[in-house]
Amino acid sequence: SLYGASYIHFPVQEAKGVTDISFRFRTHLSDAMLLLAAGKTDYCMIKLEAGRLK
């Protein structure tokens, strides 16, 4: 379990085709950064804004 400002960092190999990711989050917050995967030229961000997934 992660609490507050905790995070997980892990290296990811370059995708050569299709990459599947699945995860589950539980939070009481209405605004939060849930996932940020950033490279040198692109990124993937999943966040909550006002309780809605964006």
Secondary structure by P-SEA (a helix, b strand, c coil): ccccccbbbbbbcccccbbbbbbcccccccccccbbbbccccbbbbbbcccccc
